Amino acid sequence: MLILAAELALEMGRAQDVARFLERALAHDPDRTEALLLHARLQVRQGHPQEALLEVERAAGVSPNDLATLNLLASIQSTLGLKEQAARTLARRREVERRTAQVEALMQTIQERPDDPEPRWRVGRAAVEAGIEPLAVQSYQAALARAPDCEPARRGLIELGVPPGEIPPPSGKNRAGRSTSRSLDQSP
């Protein structure tokens, strides 16, 4: 509610109200991306781009894959003459957009092939690249739920540091459906 009130006050040109609402919102949650971005926009409007840069850099630390944050960060960096930093931020934004499109395409593939583990472990890999570990773990686990012998998913969980006891055991069959030579109770 405080952020919505601050947005409305900003649109109405009531800077003091915006600041007051945002102070209260940030007191409750100092890392709230929406509040940090709105405060940065206020700082820019008030002619304080350096202070705005600090706010939006903090927001980028909290939400490194947020496109609005990256856009505002690049804009402020350009305003301050930080051309190389702005170029790096825009390149990062393009990478986030590429990964987002990749994940969306994989989600469509999952809908088309719900029993196929491959698009799920690929979402996991994209999530690792994006630094979204919970999504990566969830995606790898979903791939293993469909195919207990899915090695890319198993390796992904191991690389993320998931304890071996939390990783489902292989089925004990190879791809042809035959039992492997090692029994399930044998250690690797």
N, C-alpha and C positions, 0 to 999 in steps of 0.2 A: 504494500500500500504506500509506503513512504517513497519508493522509487517511482511509482506511478504519479504520485503527487508532485515529486520533483520534476518529472518529465513535463507535466502540465504547466507547472510554474515556469519552467525554462521556455516553453513555447509562448507563454504569456509575457515573457520578459521580466519576470519577477525574480531577479538573481538572489536577493536575500532569502526568499522563501526556498529557492532551490538549495542553497547552501545549508539552510537549517534542516531541511528534510534529509539531505544526503549525510549530514553529520550524524543524525540519529540512525539512519540506515547503516552507515559504516560502523557506528558504535556497536550495533548488534552483530554485524558480520563484516569485519574489516577487509575481507577478501572477496566480497560480492562483486563480481565482474561488472554487472549492469550499473551499480552505483559508482564504481571507479571510472567507468567510461563516461557516464553522465557528468561526473565531477570534472573529468578532463575536458569535456566539451564546454563546460561552464568556464573553466580556466582559459581556454582558447578565446571564447567570446569576450572575456574580461581583459584580454591582451597579455596573458601570462602563459605563453607556450612552453616555457621551460618547466613550470610547475605541472602543466598538463602532461608533458612528456614523462615525468616521474609517475604520475597516476596511471597512464596507459601502459608504461613498462611494467608496473606492478600487476595490472590486469593481464598482460601478456604472460607474466610468470604464473599466474593462477590458471588461465585458460589459453594455453599456447596454440590451440587449434581453432580458436574463435576468429572467424573471418572479419567481423566488425571490429574486433580489437586490433587485428593486423592492419586493416585499412586505416583506422584512426592513427595508429602508431606510425605508419609510413607517411601519412599526411603531415603529422606534426614534425617528424624528422625532416621532411622536405622543407617545411616552413622555417625550420631552424637552420637550414643549409647543410644538414647531415645527409648529403646525397648518397654516399656509399652505404650508410646504415639503412636509408630508405630503400635502396636497391636490394639489399639483403632481405629486408622485411617483405618486400613485394615478391621476391623469389620464394620466400617461405610461404607466403600466402598462396602462390601458384601451386606449390607442393601440397599444401593442405587441400586445395581444390581438386588436385589430381587424385589424391588418396580418397577424398570424399566420393568422387565419381567412381573410383574403383570399387569402393565398398558398396555403393548403391547398385552397381552392376552385379556384384557378387550376391547381394541380397535378392536381386531379381532371379539370379540363377538358382539360389536356394529355394525360392518359391516354385520354380519350374522343376527342380530335381531335389525334392525334400529328403531323400534317403542318401544322397551323394555327400560323402564327408569332405570332398575336395574344396568346394566353395567355402565351407565353414573354416577349414584350417587356413585357407587363403585370407579370409577376413581376419583371423587371428594374427597372421603375419603382418597384414596392413595395420592392425591395431598396435602391434609392437612398434612398427616404424613410426606411428603417430604418438607413441608414448602413452597409449590408453591400455594399461595392463589389465584392468578388470574385464574389458571387452575381449582382449586376447585370450585370457584364461577361459572365459565363458565359451568362446568360439572353438578353441582347441578341445575343451571338454565335450562340446556338442558333436564335434567330428568323431571323437573316440566313442561316444555313445552310439553312433551309427556304425562305426567300424573300429572295433577294439584294436585292430592291428595297424591302424593308420599311423605310420612312423613320423610323418611331418608334424602331426598334432602332438604325438608323444614327445618328440624332440623339442617342440615349442614350449611345452609345459616344463620340461627339464631345464631349458635355457632360462625360463622365467623364475626358476628356483622353487617350483612347486615340489613339496616333499614327495618322494617316491610312493609313500603309503597313500597319498591322495590322488595318485594317477591310476586309473583303472588298469587292471592287468590285461595283457594280450589274450586273445581267445585261445591260443594254443594251436591254431590252424594257420596254414600258409594260404596264399591267395587261391590255390587250386582246391582248397577245402580239406586238405589232408592234414593230419596232426603233425606238429613239428616234432623233431627228435627230442627236444627238451621238454620235460613235463612241467606243469605249472608250479609245482612245489620246489623245483630246483632253482637255486639262485643263479643269476646271470654270471 
